[in-house]
């Protein structure tokens, strides 16, 4: 999808592009995998208008927070809550925080397979107890979707009961790859990461057992060009960005 910038963003960026001293520098973005698909669609639109390249690094939810808290170089970061260590580090401008979109953990099956009922917590519990195998991102690797689903299992009271059938994957893409290859019966990760052509998306887990995760953007306290960093963050919260979030089964804040 080609995303034309809004007139407001265009005016801001047109002015910024006149700053010759920063024309050749890259804008660095640190973000978790849950927003990767959206960011990769949005970045080219910003680059075309701003005349500035964006260097994006995507990792796990916990990993991104650790990078920011340690003070690794970045201009803009996207963080998943809670993030007290990020604010305490002094490496982000607290007043720059912008909530971008939320994303839920969802259920997927192999393409063409019957879709289970996940409309209620009890239905999800039955699905997990009867499934032969279930893949989800390894929470030990910092995957926020994996951490969230581990909490869901605790809420349902079946964490130990279904332990032997769980397959821990390297991120959401890894979980979906296992599912597409037929190595597991059910796959779970953020809905925004369910783009493997070999799967069918069933839908989100009920909010009563799985709270959607918010994605919040911050400008670095050490950004080389704070104005351009703020412009990138504004672009990520624009109406054009909201359309991209919706297309990826995310819920934009604006």
Beta strands, then each sheet from edge to edge (+ up, - down):
strand 1: 27-32
strand 2: 54-59
strand 3: 76-80
strand 4: 98-103
strand 5: 105-110
strand 6: 134-137
strand 7: 166-169
strand 8: 186-190
strand 9: 199-204
strand 10: 213-219
strand 11: 251-252
sheet 1: 2+ 1+ 3+ 10- 4+ 11-
sheet 2: 7+ 6+ 8+ 5- 9+
end
